[in-house]
Amino acid sequence: MALWTAFVEFLEAGLFATTQLCGGNMGWGIVVVSLALRFGLLPLTYRAARDSQKRALIMRKLQPQLDRLRKRYQKDPMRIAEENARLMRNHGLPLVDRSTLVGGAVQLPFALGMFSVIRRVLGANVGGRFFWIRDIARPDPLLALLVAGTVAVSALLAPQISDHVIRWQVVVPVLLTLIFLLQVSSGLGLYWGASSVVGGLQAVLVRRDLKTSSRLRSVN
């Protein structure tokens, strides 16, 4: 608990220092710190996202075989699980997508820390103006829409696994983002938006990496 408190206080000190460098504008302070944290984590999150997408693409190729196994042993769920596990092992896939777990675990402490800091700071009525937003301590519908749009673009930029998952990759995150940001301070929306921008960049890099790898394999 003491370690977490020290971590949050460190983030808070960094936010106030950055805000002073940004002319005392808390909105810019939040954006700059959010971008700095997300870019700092990018080497780790990028690798996790790339490995997760590679796994997803292999799973997509295996889907017809998985469907046949499910149909063949439809009356024996245990046999289905055993055959699925064997098929995945033969293709070097672990049963659990560790890359996704690692990517989330890396970001979670910083996300929770920033949420805690922003809520505490803005709860002390230290808000202020940011572009059209009169007070970043209050919700702003336009910002919520823009951030939700950024989340949608980031999801669409990611390599698609199959058409039927678009609802889960795009629609659900966008709706949850919009509902949440309409109820919280714009400061949290600025953090969310900045993180989503870097997430979109990461998706572009992963897409490019996978395409390059695919072309190299086809040439060889």
Buried (B, 14 or more C-beta within 10 A) or exposed (E): EEEEEEBBEEBBEBBBEBBEEBEEBBBBBBBBBBBEBBEEBBEBBBBBBBBBBBBBBBBBEBEEEBEEBEEEBEEEEEEBEEBBEEBBEEEEBEEEBBBBEBBEEBBEEBBEBBBBBBBEBBEEEBBBEBEEBEBBBEBBEEBBBBBBBBBBBBBEBBBBBEEEEEEEBBEEBBEEBBEBBBEBBBBBBBBBBBBBBBBBBBBEBBBEBBEEEEEEEEEE
